C-alpha cells in the first residue's frame, strides 16, 4: 500500500516539477511566433534568432559575466570567514558569519530596496559593479555553508598527523586541507553563479535600466508581448543549471555536499 | 601572532559585510523616515508620511494577503516536501543523485522563467484546462490565470527545492536503526513515522516552514504576473512604489514593516521550538 502511495506521490511531484519545463521547451521549437503546445512546424528558427540577435546575446553575456564575478567575490568573502570560524572558533568570526547570512534570509523585495537605497545614497546607482557586489553579498551564505561543511569534514587526526610529521601551517593547508576542500569550494562557486544568473528583482532595482541581464530582458519582453525567443533563453538557462549540478554530482559526492550521509543505503 | 592573523583573515569579509549588509539596513530605516521628493530619490528632513500611508486600507489588505499567501505556500511546501525528502533519502544512491540534480536544476531557474512557464501552462490555448476538459472536470477550455491558485502553484514550485534541501541533511542522517526498532516492536509504518521520524526532524521542519514563508513574503514576479491586482501582496506594492511610483520612502517604510513580520515569524518559530524542548 505504502509502496503504491509512494510511487503515485513521487510521480505526481515529478510531473509537477517538469510540466513547466516541458511546455517551455516545446514552445521554443515552434515554427511560428505563437504559443503552441505541442509545437507546430517544428524548427530551430528561434534558436537561430537568439544567437544572431545582438540584444539577446549581449544580455546573455552580461548575465554570465556578472554571475562569474559575483561568485568569485562571494567565495573570496566566504573562504577566509569559514576558515576563521573553523580554525579559531572566535566569537568575532561567528558573529560576522551570522551577519553575512542575513541578506539571504530577508524577503528578496526588501533586500532589493535595501540595495537600491544604499547605491542611491552613495551616488552610484546604475552600474554593473552594483549588481555584482549585491549578488555576492546576498548569495555569500551558500559558499559559507558548503565551505563550512568542507572544513567540518576534515578529520582532525589527519591534520595532527601532518603536524607531527613536521608540516608547517602552509604545508598542511596545501597538502591536506586544499584537496578535501576543493569540491565544496567549487560547489559554492556554482551555486552563486547559477543563482546570480537567474536573479531578477535585485538586479532590476539596483541597475535594471542600465545593466539589462537576461532575466530582466525576458521580463521586459513578457510585458511587451510574447516572443518564443525568450523560451530559448529559458531552455539555455535550464541546460546550464542541469550541466552545472551534473558536473558537481560527477566530480563530488552530491549527497555529502548537501549535508547528507556519505553512503546511501539501498 | 594568531590574533593578528585572525584580524587579517576577517578584514575583507568584515569590511564587505558591514558596508553592504549593516549600513544599507540602517539606511533603509533612515529613508523610511524621509519625505518624498519628485526630483530626487528622497527629500531632506524627517517625515512620517510613509508610515502614515501604511494605515491605508489597501496597504493593510496587501499585508493580510502577504500573510495568507506565505502561510498557505509554506504549509503546502512542507506537506509535500517532507514525504518527498523522506522518500528521496530512502532511494538507491543513483536515484537519489538524479532527484537532487533535478531539484537543484529547478531551483536554479529564475522566478521570471517559472512565472512565465506557469502562464503558458495555465493559458487557454495550451495546457492544463484542455486536459481538465478531456478528463471531464471542466466544460470548456478556459484561462486558469490570473488567479490565487496560479500564484500559489508557482510559489510552491519555487519554494519546494529549498524545503527539500533544508530537510535533506537531517532526514538523510536519521538513524534507521530507530525506525527498524520501532517496527520490530510491532509499530505500524505510520506509527514509526509519527513517533520516531517527526520528533527527530522537528527543528529542520520548522526552519523549512519559516524559510518558505519568508521566500513567499519577498516574491515579486509570481504574484505580479499570475495574480489579479486585488490579490497583490505587499511585496508587489513595494516594488511598484519604488519603480513606478518613484516613492522610495514609502517603499522603505513597507519594507520595514515586512522586516518586522519576518522577524516576528522567526521569533515565533524559535519560541515553538524552545517550548517543546523544555516541557
Interface residues (C-beta under 8 A of the other chain):
Chain A: X2 X6 X9 X10 X13 X14 X16 X17 X19 X20 X21 X23 X24 X27 X35 X36 X37 X73 X76 X77 X78 X80 X81 X83 X84 X88 X90 X92 X93 X96 X99 X100 X102 X103 X105 X106 X107 X108 X109 X110 X111 X112 X113 X114 X115 X116 X117 X118 X120 X121 X133 X134 X136 X137 X194 X195 X197 X198 X199 X200 X201 X204 X205 X215 X218 X219 X222 X230 X233 X234 X237 X238 X240 X241 X242 X244 X245 X246 X249 X254 X255 X258 X259 X260 X261 X263 X264 X265 X266
Chain B: X2 X6 X9 X10 X12 X13 X14 X16 X17 X18 X20 X21 X22 X23 X24 X25 X27 X28 X31 X41 X80 X83 X84 X87 X89 X91 X92 X93 X96 X97 X100 X101 X102 X103 X104 X105 X106 X107 X108 X109 X110 X111 X112 X113 X114 X116 X117 X118 X120 X121 X123 X125 X126 X127 X157 X160 X165 X168 X169 X172 X173 X176 X189 X211 X214 X215 X217 X218 X219 X220 X221 X225 X235 X238 X239 X242 X243 X248 X251 X252 X255 X258 X259 X262
